Amino acid sequence: MIHPLASPLPAQKTEDLARLAPLLQNLTTRRRGLLLAPLIAALPVGLISDAAQAIDPNETQVTLPDQFQWKPALPGAPSGSVETVPVFGATDKPGPYVVLIKWHPGYMSAPHTYVTDRLCFVLSGTWWVNSGESFEPSATVPVPAGGFVRRVAHTPHYDGVKRGETAPAVIGIFGQAPIDFKLVDPSEPPWRTV
């Protein structure tokens, strides 16, 4: 019996199913056929399913890596030291945000704070991190790709990628904005060469 909501199959798919039916009947008469029959029976599903539909941008939004426009992340930082790209929301407007940060080898941030927590996932490379008001790159700890770092609100911290690493570190950062970035020592630049 055909389900009342099912639509009729196109002629080609009906012919394909008609050709598979005797094959399935013959398979079930042998032991090997009993094992293969379920796999072959699943084939018609692929034959009768419709092509994938386009994604509705009102329901699912996709940004591919080649669409990101990386920009310098810190004022006055050398070219090729640290870059950022906003992915969702903004760090200076109320609400949730997501940004990507890319630290290149040999550069770190100066100690700084934020007024909200930041949740950080290392997507690639190794990110070197520590907390405190004193900048001590030798005291940083490595966080490899797949690692997570929570930056607690109002606590000074610094991070980046040590010289000698073979690749930049890309970090996905999530949080609640505005973040209110403040340097521990505003008389010094927000980045350091290491």
N, C-alpha and C positions, 0 to 999 in steps of 0.2 A: 504494500500500500504506500502511496506517495503522500508525504506530509502536505496538508492543504496550503501551507505557506511556501512550500518549495517551488522554485521556478523551473520550467522545463529545461532540460539540457539541450545545448546546441547539437545539431546533427552529427558533427565530427566527434564530439565527446560520447554520444550515444553509441556510435560505431566502435569507438575504442573500448568502451565497456563491454560491448557484445563480443569483441575478440578476446577479452580477458576472461570471461565467464568459463569457457571450456577449459582453459589452462588451469584455472583454480580448481575445477572439478577433478581434473586428472591428477593434480598435485596431491590432493587429499587422500588418494588411494595408496600412497607410499609413505614410509616413515620420514624420509627426507622432505617429501612434499608437505607433510604435516608441520615441519619446522619452518619451511619457507612460505607457506600459504599466508600467514599473517603479514609478512613483509610485502608480498606481492599484492595482497588485498588493500594495503595502504596506498598503493600507486594511484588508484582512481581519484583519491582525494586531491592529489596534485593535478590531475587532469581536469577536474571539474571546478577547482577553485578559481576565483576571479583574480585578475592582476591586482597588485597592491595599489591602494588609493594614495593620492598625494596627501601629505600631512597638512592639516588645518592649522595655520599659524596662530589662530585664536586659541587653540588648544595645546599645541606643542610647538615650541620655538627652538630652532636648531641654528647654531653658529659653528661653522667649520673652522679649523685652525687657520686656514689661509685667509679667512675673513677678518682676523684680529689685526688691528692697527696699533702696533707697539709704539710707545712714546717714552721719552726720558721720564724717570720716576721722581727724581729729586732735583731741586733747583741747583744749577751750577755743577752738577755731577758730570764727569767726563763722558763723552760719547762712548757707548759700548760698555758702560759700567752697570747700570741698572735701568730696567725698562718696566713699564706697566701697561695694562690694557683693561679698561672697565668692561665687565662682562654683563653685569646686571646692577641696576640702581646706580648710586653715586655715593662716594665716601663723605661728601660735604652736604648732603641733603637727608633729612630724616627718612628712615626706613632701612630695610635690609639691602645689602650690597654683596657683590662678588667681584673680585678683581684678580688678575693674574700679575705676578711680579716675576721678573727674570733677572737674577743676579748673575753677573759674569765673573769668572775667576779673577781674584785679586782685589775685590771690592766688598766693603761692608758698610752698613749704616752706622751712624754715630748713636750713642745711647739716646733713646727717646721714649715717649709714652703716648698712650691713647686713652680716651675716657670710656671706651667700651671694650669688651673682650673681642679678640680676633681669633677665629678658628682657621688654622692653616694646615693644608695638606701638601706635601711635597710630591709634585707630579713627575718630575724628572731631575736627575742630577743629585748632588748632595748639598744640603743647606746647613750652614754652620750657625749655631744659635747660643745665646747666653742671656742672662739677666743681670741687672746692676747698673749703677751710675758710672762706674769706671769702665773704660773701653779696654778690654783685655782679650784680643783675638786668640791668643794661645790658650785661653780658658774655654773657648767655645766647644760645643759638642756637635758631632755630625748627625744629621738626620737624613737618611737616604730616601730615595723615591719610595712612596707608599707610606712614609711616616707622617705623623700628626703632631702639631704643636699648638697648644692653646696659649695665647698671650693674654694674661690677666689684666684687666683695666687698671690704669693708674700705676702700673709697675714698669720701671725703666728696663729696657732691653735693647739688644743690638743683634745684628745677623748679617749674613752674606755668604760669599763663597771665597775660600782661601785660595791664594795663588798656588798653582800646581795642580789644581783640579782640571780634568780634561774637558769638562762641559759646564755650561751654565746650569743653575738650579732654577726650575720653574715651580712657583708656589701658587696654589689656589687659595685665596683668602676670603672668608665669609664673615659677616658681622652685621652689627646694627650701626647705622650712621646717625648723626655726624660723628667722625672719629676724633677730631681735634688733636691732630699730630703736634707734639711739643718736644723740642730738643731739651735734653738735660742741661746742655751748655749752648745757649743760642748764639754765643760769640764764635762758635766753631761751625764749619760746614756740616751738613747733614750726612755726609758720606766720608768714608775713609779708604785709603789705599792700603792693602795688606799683602 
